[in-house]
Amino acid sequence: MSDGISLSDEFMNQLFEAVIAHDKAAESDMTLGLQYLAAVIGYWSASYPGSDNDRDELLNHLSAFSKHVGDQQAAAIKQAESQSPQASAPQQSAPAGKSVATDDPAMGVWKPE
C-alpha cells in the first residue's frame, strides 16, 4: 500500500510520453496533453464504486488537489528561477484560450484567444 504519492521528473516525463505516443499533436500542444490526462481521470472515475454523488465529490476533490499541486509546482519553478535564472529549464506554457462546450458534455474544444 502506498504511503502517499511521489512525483518525479522521470515519472512525469514517462506519463506525458505515453500521451504523445497516442497523439503526436500533444507534443506541441500542452493543453491537448492536459486534456488527455483529465479525460483519463473522467474515464476511470466512471467505475468508481459508489453513488453518482460520491463520484462527483471525488472529482471535485481531485480537481482541487490538481490545482493545489499546480500552484505548488508553479511556486517552486518561480523560486528556482529567481535563485538561478540561467540554470532553470524553460517550461512549456499553455496557450491562451478557453474551452468551449460542445453537444457532448464529456468533450470540449480548446479555442485560442
Disulfide bonds with the S-S distance in Angstrom:
none
